[in-house]
Amino acid sequence: MVLERQSIVKHRTQALHVLHVSPYFPPTWAYGGIPRIVYGLGRALVARGVETSVWTTDAFDADSRSEKNEDYQLEGMSIHVSKNWSNRMAYSHQLFLPRSPEKVFNALNSVDIVHLHGHRHLLNNHAIAWAKTRNVPWVFTPNGTLPRQERKLGAKIIWDQLFSAQVPRGAAACIAVSRAEVGQMVLAGIPKERIVEIPNGLMLDEFTNLPKPGSFKKKWGIEGPIVSYLGRISPRKGVEHLAAAFSGTGIPEATLVVAGNDMGALAKAKSMADDRVIFTGLLEGKERLSLLVDSEVLVYPSSDEIFGLVPFEGLMCGTPAVVGGDCGCGQLIREAGAGLLVPHADVEALRQRIRILLDDEKTAQAMVERGRAYVKENLSFEHVAQAHEALYKRILDES
């Protein structure tokens, strides 16, 4: 039985209530950028007076579950946590199996709109089934997870046929975070009129009290310039090409620091590295920012990346970027004039771009200043949340 929804009346007289659905939520940094995005957007929506709930799981990393395994409040958000049946299946296979999802829905007050984050996880299916019984619309932000790429392509085809096709097909809007992702959505058959482009955001207050310069170099015993990569180490990230760029005598005075968790490409990257490459593993919190502060150049050589927050975080820490030319953040870096673009897998081109930024401090600093101005004007979560709230209200008005 479909219950009559009263959301249209409610959102004009009371706070708009949005339920965000994501299988991971901070501090689950091992799962990439989506947890950071959901947290930043939710916090900014609360500041705008939007009632914000999040449904997530107790996933944390490859070896452990989050200590946050019960419902809690965080900066005005109501966080609802379901325990996964298997943490190993969640991390290794992205198979999130939430226990008793009905308890979450029973605990929710009236929800006006559901916002699904990420693709091919069963939380989306549970949330859609619940939303349909109440005639509540949903929006969908895949954040780069819509195409079938990198791993388990056959399994993804079957999964899409059995479970995931309804997610974009039934969404009131599909949110692309860059023009690159708009293209992915069009190729996937999503009508252009249901695609809305809203970029990812940054929490600018994170960069107001940065770590003291030199602390990362001192801790790791590094002298001279640092070239850094920060992020998950997966095949399309191009870390092995960056490591290869440091072989021989191309960049003899610098140290390459690769900071991230292994998603299937660490061994190959290490096989290309010499003793001027340091692999730190996943960095979190202040240590993460400390690396960015102490880096002379940040390299993000990904392919098929629809956004990528790290280059913009680097700019806010004073570090110019070299980024893959075919990725979504490359589009924005070009618009901002805040870095250099490089073809994917072109090792010699990587060396050349890194050399330019190491050798020309004036040019590098000008890129940083332009990048910071661009981020503050276009990529603050305050700006991004305003665009999301306007979209939610437009969908409800048109329902």
HELIX and SHEET records of a PDB file:
HELIX    1   1 SER A    7  THR A   13  1                                   7    
HELIX    2   2 TRP A   29  TYR A   31  5                                   3    
HELIX    3   3 ILE A   34  ALA A   47  1                                  14    
HELIX    4   4 ASN A   87  HIS A   93  1                                   7    
HELIX    5   5 PRO A  101  ALA A  107  1                                   7    
HELIX    6   6 LEU A  122  THR A  133  1                                  12    
HELIX    7   7 LEU A  153  TRP A  159  1                                   7    
HELIX    8   8 ASP A  160  SER A  164  3                                   5    
HELIX    9   9 GLN A  166  ARG A  169  1                                   4    
HELIX   10  10 ARG A  179  LEU A  187  1                                   9    
HELIX   11  11 LYS A  192  ARG A  194  5                                   3    
HELIX   12  12 LEU A  204  PHE A  207  5                                   4    
HELIX   13  13 SER A  215  TRP A  220  1                                   6    
HELIX   14  14 PRO A  235  LYS A  237  5                                   3    
HELIX   15  15 VAL A  239  ALA A  245  1                                   7    
HELIX   16  16 LEU A  266  SER A  271  1                                   6    
HELIX   17  17 GLY A  285  ASP A  294  1                                  10    
HELIX   18  18 VAL A  310  MET A  316  1                                   7    
HELIX   19  19 GLY A  328  ALA A  336  1                                   9    
HELIX   20  20 VAL A  347  ASP A  359  1                                  13    
HELIX   21  21 GLU A  361  ASN A  378  1                                  18    
HELIX   22  22 PHE A  381  GLU A  398  1                                  18    
SHEET    1   A 8 TYR A  72  LEU A  74  0                                        
SHEET    2   A 8 MET A  77  SER A  82 -1                                        
SHEET    3   A 8 GLU A  51  THR A  57  1                                        
SHEET    4   A 8 HIS A  17  VAL A  21  1                                        
SHEET    5   A 8 ILE A 113  HIS A 117  1                                        
SHEET    6   A 8 TRP A 138  THR A 141  1                                        
SHEET    7   A 8 ALA A 173  ALA A 176  1                                        
SHEET    8   A 8 ILE A 195  GLU A 197  1                                        
SHEET    1   B 6 VAL A 277  PHE A 279  0                                        
SHEET    2   B 6 THR A 255  ALA A 259  1                                        
SHEET    3   B 6 ILE A 226  LEU A 230  1                                        
SHEET    4   B 6 VAL A 297  TYR A 300  1                                        
SHEET    5   B 6 ALA A 321  GLY A 324  1                                        
SHEET    6   B 6 GLY A 339  VAL A 342  1                                        
END                                                                             
